[in-house]
Amino acid sequence: MKPIWVFDGKPPDMKSAELEKRTALKKAAEEEKEVAIAAGDMERAKQMAGRSIKITSEMMADAKKLIELMGVPMIEAPGEAEA
């Protein structure tokens, strides 16, 4: 058995409402994280930090480079990876 790593491509237009919802949830989590930090509630801040993670293009490039260096086959899907 040989693993293959598949990266998502451009999401379909019909998913735009869901992506906007996710962006709003991440923004709210980021704001709640800042409130928790100000209150000294590091456990809550840690939870909210996990919900507000943003994957940058640099992170994706680094992940792809690492996968390539490990010799794992990689596919960049034209749309969502599941398809």
Residue pairs with C-beta under 8 A, 6 or more apart in sequence:
2 73
3 72
3 73
4 72
4 73
4 74
4 75
5 67
5 72
5 73
5 74
5 75
6 74
6 75
6 76
6 77
6 81
7 60
7 64
7 74
7 75
7 76
7 77
7 81
8 77
8 79
8 80
8 81
9 76
9 77
9 78
9 79
9 80
9 81
10 78
10 79
11 19
11 79
11 80
12 79
12 80
25 51
26 51
26 52
26 53
26 54
27 52
29 48
29 49
29 51
29 52
30 48
30 52
32 44
32 48
33 44
33 45
33 48
33 49
33 52
36 42
36 44
36 45
36 48
37 45
64 74
67 74
68 74
77 83
